[in-house]
Amino acid sequence: MIKSMTGFGRAAARGRFGLFAAEIRTLNHKFLEVTPKLPNSLGVFDDKVKSIVKSRIKRGKVYINFVHETAAGTNSNVCVNEKLAGTYLGKLEKLRRQLGIEDRIKLAEIISFPGVIDYKPDLKDTSRMWPLMRDVAEEALQKLIKDREREGSFLFRDIMKRLRRIKGTVKDIKKSAASNVLSYKKRLKQRIKELSGGYAVDKGRLEIEVAIFAKNSDITEELTRLSNHIHNFTRTIGKTGEVGKKLDFIAQELHREINTVGSKASGFNISKGVIEIKTEIEKIREQLKNIE
């Protein structure tokens, strides 16, 4: 079953090294692009997190946000970036004087700025963190996939409904095309009579004109290809994995064939059917932009 490229998943777990929480959200994209956002203390796991995601997701923009709250008593080092804190303080003091603010800047305000205080676990502890972190990432990823599958099922039903409409309209066009030549012959015969003042129509010439019309307006080949593309689309959309690009290619071929039908054939019913099919194809292609 097809999957949507948009979704969300979240998971959290607590262990001896504190709380680990992961949020994963995905958006539409032509290719796979993974952007992890990990705390500095977990930056060594950046590639591992990407590897887990790439093993389960094939297309879309993926944003991963990891949060780590250190447990009390763990063997972690609290680091203070004194140089950065001094820079913050200098900038704030300058701003305070420029604005004429009398309140003094407090320490609590300085340490709240990004990068002033950081936690750096020992390398030994860092390697032990990965199993729990991996489990959290995989759980969030599984929830994300279920969310994508759920939205994918809605897209599937909508697309199949539109494909059935296209299939039915193709049948109607086939019926109209079969009677189109006879209708043209009748109109042409009547027109010749009107222009010739009621004289007998040259049947040989009439048949030649009708044959030329029939040849130029023959859409049998295009309708056959349309039916084949519809069959191929139906078969492909039922497969698992990355099918969005292939489905979009088939939809382009559908659009190309129905354009040819519209340019070759005439008649109200055929023109009406061409417009209806084009409309449905455009709506399908909009939906395909969100399929993995």
C-alpha positions as MATLAB code, in Angstrom:
seq = 'MIKSMTGFGRAAARGRFGLFAAEIRTLNHKFLEVTPKLPNSLGVFDDKVKSIVKSRIKRGKVYINFVHETAAGTNSNVCVNEKLAGTYLGKLEKLRRQLGIEDRIKLAEIISFPGVIDYKPDLKDTSRMWPLMRDVAEEALQKLIKDREREGSFLFRDIMKRLRRIKGTVKDIKKSAASNVLSYKKRLKQRIKELSGGYAVDKGRLEIEVAIFAKNSDITEELTRLSNHIHNFTRTIGKTGEVGKKLDFIAQELHREINTVGSKASGFNISKGVIEIKTEIEKIREQLKNIE';
ca = [
       0.000    0.000    0.000;
       1.221    3.496   -0.811;
       2.479    5.810    1.935;
       2.207    9.550    2.288;
       5.407   11.591    2.590;
       3.993   13.649    5.465;
       3.754   12.297    8.975;
       4.792   12.618   12.617;
       6.114   10.265   15.268;
       7.256   10.736   18.865;
       8.755    8.444   21.485;
      10.504    8.789   24.841;
      12.179    6.515   27.372;
      14.068    6.925   30.636;
      17.159    4.973   31.604;
      20.267    5.170   33.761;
      21.569    8.072   31.661;
      18.399   10.113   31.866;
      15.463   10.831   29.590;
      15.715   10.448   25.822;
      12.940   11.792   23.589;
      12.721   11.870   19.801;
      10.331   13.653   17.456;
      10.342   12.872   13.730;
       8.316   14.710   11.118;
       8.426   14.399    7.351;
       7.391   16.612    4.449;
       7.162   16.307    0.657;
      10.398   16.200   -1.296;
      11.592   14.733   -4.592;
      14.399   12.851   -2.870;
      15.360   11.701    0.632;
      16.834   14.417    2.822;
      17.485   13.660    6.502;
      18.181   16.512    8.936;
      18.893   15.412   12.524;
      19.046   17.896   15.390;
      20.877   16.347   18.329;
      22.277   17.880   21.538;
      26.035   18.410   21.515;
      26.464   15.504   23.923;
      24.828   13.151   21.398;
      26.388   14.533   18.228;
      28.534   11.415   17.765;
      25.347    9.483   16.938;
      24.359   11.726   14.017;
      25.321    9.206   11.312;
      23.738    6.295   13.169;
      20.424    8.129   13.429;
      20.541    8.943    9.706;
      21.259    5.288    8.923;
      18.191    4.106   10.861;
      15.950    6.575    9.040;
      17.326    5.717    5.588;
      16.660    2.034    6.188;
      12.912    2.703    6.586;
      12.162    5.842    4.577;
      12.984    6.270    0.888;
      11.646    9.711    0.000;
      10.802   13.018    1.672;
      12.319   15.644    3.950;
      12.912   14.146    7.383;
      13.443   16.303   10.472;
      14.588   14.552   13.675;
      14.778   16.347   16.997;
      16.389   14.560   19.956;
      16.184   15.768   23.558;
      18.331   14.410   26.359;
      17.785   15.230   30.031;
      20.695   13.976   32.090;
      19.847   11.839   35.118;
      21.041   12.913   38.528;
      24.164   11.114   39.608;
      25.369   10.157   36.150;
      29.042   10.469   35.363;
      28.617   13.625   33.276;
      30.748   16.734   33.303;
      29.110   20.122   33.486;
      31.065   22.514   31.295;
      30.839   26.314   31.461;
      31.926   28.299   28.433;
      33.326   31.297   30.270;
      34.464   33.100   27.134;
      31.007   32.870   25.561;
      29.377   33.972   28.834;
      31.683   37.011   28.913;
      30.715   37.876   25.340;
      27.017   37.691   26.208;
      27.601   39.859   29.288;
      29.548   42.505   27.345;
      26.867   42.756   24.662;
      24.084   42.986   27.247;
      25.928   45.634   29.287;
      26.394   47.728   26.146;
      22.704   47.366   25.296;
      21.717   48.251   28.877;
      23.708   51.506   28.745;
      22.378   52.442   25.294;
      18.776   51.965   26.403;
      19.327   53.615   29.772;
      18.189   50.583   31.747;
      19.166   50.628   35.432;
      18.506   46.972   36.260;
      21.667   44.918   36.548;
      22.145   41.757   34.513;
      21.777   38.601   36.601;
      23.746   35.369   36.406;
      20.570   33.332   35.799;
      20.003   35.316   32.634;
      23.537   34.679   31.331;
      23.525   30.916   31.867;
      20.173   30.615   30.090;
      21.748   31.552   26.751;
      22.673   28.754   24.313;
      26.135   27.243   24.728;
      27.004   28.774   28.104;
      26.394   25.531   30.011;
      26.775   22.134   28.399;
      26.851   18.527   29.510;
      29.688   16.350   28.236;
      29.332   12.712   29.210;
      32.434   10.582   29.454;
      33.178    8.669   26.267;
      32.583    5.422   28.126;
      29.099    6.551   29.129;
      28.367    7.980   25.690;
      28.783    4.599   24.000;
      26.413    3.045   26.525;
      23.732    5.580   25.715;
      23.255    4.374   22.147;
      21.046    1.280   22.779;
      18.347    3.310   24.540;
      18.681    6.158   22.092;
      18.367    3.705   19.181;
      15.214    2.150   20.673;
      13.630    5.590   21.089;
      14.491    6.532   17.506;
      13.062    3.272   16.129;
       9.842    3.630   18.133;
       9.336    7.206   16.918;
      10.100    6.051   13.376;
       7.547    3.234   13.601;
       4.859    5.685   14.734;
       5.820    7.999   11.894;
       5.472    5.187    9.343;
       2.030    4.234   10.678;
       0.992    7.870   10.363;
       2.256    7.958    6.766;
       0.447    4.695    5.985;
      -2.805    6.011    7.440;
      -2.693    9.137    5.285;
      -1.578    6.999    2.344;
      -4.767    4.936    2.601;
      -6.858    8.124    2.240;
      -4.824    9.158   -0.806;
      -5.225    5.672   -2.293;
      -9.020    5.752   -2.055;
      -9.226    9.236   -3.553;
      -6.901    8.407   -6.457;
      -8.667    5.128   -7.254;
     -12.028    6.906   -7.287;
     -10.688    9.371   -9.857;
      -9.073    6.583  -11.884;
     -12.421    4.782  -12.115;
     -13.985    7.981  -13.438;
     -11.259    8.215  -16.085;
     -11.796    4.593  -17.071;
     -15.536    5.128  -17.461;
     -15.040    8.291  -19.511;
     -12.599    6.479  -21.841;
     -15.359    3.943  -22.549;
     -17.780    6.775  -23.330;
     -15.257    8.324  -25.729;
     -14.859    4.976  -27.507;
     -18.618    4.822  -28.090;
     -18.721    8.393  -29.347;
     -15.738    7.818  -31.660;
     -17.455    4.823  -33.290;
     -20.449    6.930  -34.349;
     -18.416   10.044  -35.076;
     -17.511    9.025  -38.655;
     -21.122    8.195  -39.540;
     -22.247   11.504  -38.087;
     -19.618   13.367  -40.113;
     -20.674   11.574  -43.323;
     -24.297   12.564  -42.753;
     -23.414   16.200  -42.048;
     -21.087   16.404  -45.039;
     -23.688   14.934  -47.398;
     -26.288   17.411  -46.208;
     -23.863   20.303  -46.547;
     -22.949   19.341  -50.127;
     -26.612   19.184  -51.062;
     -27.195   22.639  -49.636;
     -24.223   24.108  -51.505;
     -25.038   22.347  -54.818;
     -28.649   23.430  -54.868;
     -30.044   19.923  -54.394;
     -28.038   18.092  -57.067;
     -27.094   14.470  -56.474;
     -23.991   13.918  -54.367;
     -20.942   12.270  -55.953;
     -20.792    9.143  -53.803;
     -17.209    8.377  -54.764;
     -15.986   11.792  -53.714;
     -18.062   11.641  -50.573;
     -16.523    8.314  -49.551;
     -13.023    9.683  -50.145;
     -13.694   12.700  -47.911;
     -15.177   10.484  -45.223;
     -12.191    8.103  -45.426;
      -9.767   11.014  -45.033;
     -11.725   12.272  -42.041;
     -11.818    8.808  -40.498;
      -8.057    8.417  -40.897;
      -7.200   11.839  -39.454;
      -9.566   11.491  -36.507;
      -8.851    7.848  -35.666;
      -8.073    7.651  -31.929;
      -8.125    3.870  -31.562;
      -4.405    3.704  -30.830;
      -4.549    6.512  -28.259;
      -7.538    4.944  -26.473;
      -5.741    1.590  -26.348;
      -2.685    3.223  -24.792;
      -4.902    5.076  -22.324;
      -6.428    1.770  -21.211;
      -2.947    0.230  -20.875;
      -1.709    3.172  -18.780;
      -4.752    2.915  -16.513;
      -4.053   -0.797  -16.009;
      -0.369   -0.115  -15.287;
      -1.260    2.677  -12.852;
      -3.697    0.418  -10.969;
      -1.099   -2.343  -10.715;
       1.681    0.014   -9.572;
      -0.327    1.831   -6.910;
      -1.025   -1.491   -5.202;
       2.687   -2.187   -4.684;
       4.740   -1.368   -1.601;
       7.857    0.779   -1.506;
       8.764    3.907   -3.435;
       6.173    4.170   -6.215;
       5.367    7.894   -6.262;
       7.805    8.795   -9.054;
       6.638    5.953  -11.304;
       2.989    6.827  -10.738;
       3.683   10.440  -11.656;
       5.378    9.308  -14.870;
       2.337    7.174  -15.790;
       0.049   10.121  -15.033;
       2.118   12.260  -17.433;
       1.645    9.616  -20.130;
      -2.105    9.602  -19.482;
      -2.153   13.363  -19.918;
      -0.145   13.173  -23.133;
      -2.476   10.581  -24.687;
      -5.668   12.403  -23.774;
      -4.183   15.602  -25.270;
      -3.678   13.742  -28.537;
      -7.264   12.474  -28.408;
      -8.502   16.034  -27.980;
      -6.469   17.322  -30.923;
      -7.480   14.513  -33.336;
     -11.125   13.850  -32.548;
     -14.079   16.222  -32.698;
     -17.611   16.167  -31.403;
     -19.222   17.501  -28.252;
     -19.186   14.232  -26.302;
     -15.522   13.540  -27.047;
     -14.447   17.101  -26.184;
     -16.450   16.946  -22.966;
     -14.850   13.602  -22.061;
     -11.346   14.928  -22.769;
     -11.900   17.875  -20.424;
     -13.230   15.596  -17.676;
     -10.265   13.230  -17.961;
      -7.736   16.089  -17.941;
      -9.338   17.477  -14.789;
      -9.122   14.129  -13.000;
      -5.505   13.594  -14.096;
      -4.489   16.998  -12.731;
      -6.112   16.196   -9.383;
      -4.354   12.818   -9.297;
      -0.985   14.438   -9.994;
      -1.532   16.853   -7.125;
      -2.103   13.894   -4.809;
       0.945   12.069   -6.188;
       3.196   14.884   -4.982;
       2.594   13.588   -1.472;
       3.250    9.880   -2.146;
       6.554    8.238   -1.259;
];
